[in-house]
Amino acid sequence: MSVTDEIKDRIDIVDLVSESVELRRAGRNFTGFCPFHHNVNTPAFVVFPDTQTWRCFSECDEGGDLFSFTMKKEGWEFLEALKHLAERAGVQLKPLTPKALEEKEEHERLRGLLEEAVNFFRHNLLQTDAGKSGTSYLQKRGLTEVTIETFGLGYAPNSWDSALDYFQSKGYSVEELRDTGLVSEKEGGGVYDRFRHRLMIPIRNRSGKIAGFGARVLDPEDLPKYLNSPQTQLFDKGKLLYGLDFARKSIREMDEVVIVEGYMGVIGPYQHGFRNIVAQMGTALNEYQLRILKRYTGRFIIAMDSDAAGQKATLRGLQIAREALDRTPEMVFDPRGLLHQEARLKADIRVLTLPEGMDPDDVVNQAPDEWRDLVKKAQPVVAHVMDTLAKDQALDDPKVKSAIASQVLPLIDDIPNAIERDAYLQRLSRLLKVNERALLSYRPERKRRPAVRINPKSPPVKDPAAREKGYRTGEAYEAHCVGILLREPELIYKVDRELGKDGLARFDEKDFQNTDFQILILLIKDALVQGDEEPRDYVTNHLPDAFSEIVSELLIQTENLDPKADKVLEDLMRAFLNLRKWQIIKNNDHYRYLQETSHENGDFKALEYQENITHYLQEKHKIDKAMKRYTSRTALNH
């Protein structure tokens, strides 16, 4: 991706223009009065979100992209506009060196290899006897030849070296096959075909450029059910949404996107004319993906199967941490996370519950009108949680009322809009048949705060858990750790050594749930492995502009650290061990809940859950043992 493309990828032209022009939605586009000439009668200035362009249809009769808009508005040359927008987007400008040109050519060759792979797999699907298992599966799913052709579906032969031999005969090297994820490494050396006896689904970015593949099993005994390309130069599943290249026009036209799980949830409905659907690929939805979708619409509908949207999973979603989201391929319903995204993106996020045992393509194949009705009835996140928790419950039981209120009230409290908060409070009052005053008195004191801000006026404190007015407990520990490491990056190495003494896993950015803190930890790690600058200078010089305020506040919070190096390490170790212990307790509660419900339902997974609980208890014991070394009288007085 070029620098200009990366900048356009990060800056929405509607947001940019809105800073100086009052825009109003007009169908798919936005209109306003042109800022480049006097006009107060006709809003002839139009911004096109779909193409990320603008045009004045009046006196100027000009148009362009966000670069040309900035140049015309500020009177700058292109390089000045490029520098300004790069800084805004957090993109580092680098000269186009011979190495950069070589990398660009390499990327194009790798994409060419992947396009040839699409043809290879398609040939095996349609022109070989082995491929009949794939066509048979697709026919059972009700897909037509036109749909199969449109999505470029194919078949990977049941062989360890079929693709390897074919592409080597075409002049591609093993290294290139490895770099595209078409082959995997053998333990003893050498490579083999990554995809074998699977339905192959090409995955493209929103511009339609090939990035990798998704592969579905055809033999029900094979695992995993879906296998994606590995992380490569071209394939990053956290930045891709399957089907967006087909869906973006319809999303804009309908001003609505439906987000499903699984490729067939896009392909089947597309065949029936429902073309505003995209799919996540085995990861929790992240803000990057939602911001990309925000370019096309402000209304997101998340389609969940009836199990995932049931009461058990809702409770699980209320408890589980982002770390747990990263460990499982299923969509975990995280109401708090969705509300956070809704507020930051200024979007309308809703939840659609599928009929029991049905996928989107099942619903569409059976009754297209039912799909339309389900989308129309999609509920706001808080309303969905209320109804799900209340389903099949004895709402006359005071303890049930209390349990539901204790889980819903914090969600209501997270809603930034006061009118919406009051409306949901009234709804909860009616649902539970409880006076609003009782709910207000039961409600914990509101702690309104930006996601990662720390109040710089708060005096520094020794124990991060004491900062509960600014942070929830776990995030307080996170903030304290990051604040210390920004001052003393090399302490990461000492932390690893201390953790190793007690048989604990090494320090990792995934120990932190807050995305901004994860990014800062990765920057600190980069500072430690480079050799051109002092680590603290490197962090300062490479810090994205958006993080300067956050870092300043974190440094304020840790400005009164004991100057003795061993005391700083003790402080950091206490905070970090407490963070891990807090996460373990939370995850353990999650597995205990699953274990109890599985026992009640006679589910064989109860033993598996017990293994997880045992593992967490062992880890907690190690942490408690390690903590004794940092809670001596001297340390406590620190």
C-alpha positions, 0 to 999 in steps of 0.5 A: 500500500502506498503512503497516499493510499495509507493516508486515505485509508486512515482519514475519511474525507467526510470527517475532513471536510466537515471540519470546515464545511457544514454537510448534510446527508443527501441520499448516499452523499453529503452536500454543503456550500462550497468553501472556495467561493461565495454562495449562500443559496444553493448547496452545490458542493458534494462529498462522495463517501463511496469514492472518497472524493468531492466536487463543486458543481457551481462556480468552481467546477472543480473536484478531487480527493482529500489531498486536492481539498487540503491543497485548495483550502490551505493554498499548499503544494502537494508535498505540504498537504502530504506532510500535514495529512500524514501527520494527522493520519500517523503515517511516517513519510519515507523516501521511495528508496530502491528497497521500497520500489523492490518491495512494491514489485515483490507485493505485486508478484505475490498478488499475481501468484495468489491470482494464479492460485485462484485459477488453480483451485477453480480448475480443480473444482470444476475440471477434476473428478476430485473437485466433485466433492466441492461442487456437491457441497456447493449445490447442497448450499444452493449456490448457482454456477454464476455465484460460484464464478462471481466469488471465484470459489475453488477446490484444494486437492487432497495432496501434500504437494499438488500446489507446491509442484504446480507453482514451482513449475510456473517459476515461483520459488518456495519462499514466494509460496511461503510468503503468500501462505500457500505452503507451511513449514515441516518440522524437520525442514521443507514445506507442504501444501497448507490447504488440502481437500478443502473448499477454497474461498478467495479473500480480497480487500475492499478494493478487490485486490487478492489478499489470501484464502479461507478454506472450509473442510469437506470431510466432517472429520477434518479440523479446523472447520475453517482455515485462513491464510496465515498472517503475511505481507498481504493478509491481515485478517484484523484489517479485512472484512470478507465481501466488502469489495462486493458489498460497499456499493449496496451498503452505501445505497441502503445506509446499513451493513449487516455483519455475519460470521462465515463466508457462506453468510455473505455468499448465500444472501448475495445470490438472493439479492442481499448485498450489504453483508460482510463477514468477520474472519474468526476475530473479534470485531475491532475499531479499525474494521468498524471505522472502515465500514463507517465510511459507507454507513453509520448503522451496523447490524451484527447477526448472531446465532441463537446460541451466541445471542442466548442468555449464557453467552450474554453473561459470558460477554459481560464478563470476558476480557479481550484476551479471551476474545483473541483465544476463540474463533467464535463471536463473543457478544461483548455489550460493553465493547459494542457500546464503546465502539458505538460512542466513539464512532457515533454509530448505531450498532444493533443486534440481529438474532438468527433462528435457532440452528440457522445461518444467514444463508439458511434463512435466506434460502428458506424465506427471503422475507424472513431475513428482511424482517429479522434485519428490520427488527434488529435491536439496540445493544442494551435492549438486546441484553435486557430481553435476553437476560429476561427471557425465561426468567421468573421476573417476579423473583426479587433476586432475579430482578436484582441480578438483571439490574446489576448487569444492565445498569452498568451498560446504561451508565456507559451510554453517553447520551443522557436521553438514551440513558433515561429511556433505557432506565424507564424500559428497565423499570417497566421490564422488572416492574421496579420503581425508577427511584429504586433503580437509581438508588441501586445504581453505582456512582457513575464514572464517566471518563474517556477510554484512556484518559487519566486526569492530570490533576489527580495526585500521583499515588503509590497503589494503582488500584486506589485510582478507581475513580479514574479507572476500573481496577484492571485498567488502573494496573495497566495504566500504571505499568505503561506509565513506568515503562515509558520512563524506564523501557529497559525494565521489560527485560528485568520483568521477564527475568523476574517472571521466569524465576516463578515459572510465569509467562513472559511480559506480553502486550496481550496482558493489556486489554486497552488497545491504546496501551497495547500500541504503546507497549509495542512501541516500547518493544520496538524502541528496545530492539533498535540501536540508533537512539536511546529507547526513551528518545525513540518512543518520543520521536516515533510517538503518533500525534494522537498519543501525545496527550495520553502519554503526558498524562501517564507520565504525570501519574508516575512522576513521583516514583522512588528514584531507586531502581530496585524500588521502581522494579518492585512497583512495576512487578506489584502492578503487573502481577496484580493485573494478571491476578485480576485477569485470572480471577475474571477468566476463572469466574467465566469458566466456573459459570460455563462448568456449572451450566454444562453440568446442568445440561449434561454437557461433556465439556464440563471436564474441559472447563475444569482443566481450564479452572485448574490451570488458572488456579495453578497460575494464581498460586504462582502469582501469589508466591511471586507477590510475596517477594514484592510485598515486604515491609520495605516494599509496602512502605514504598 
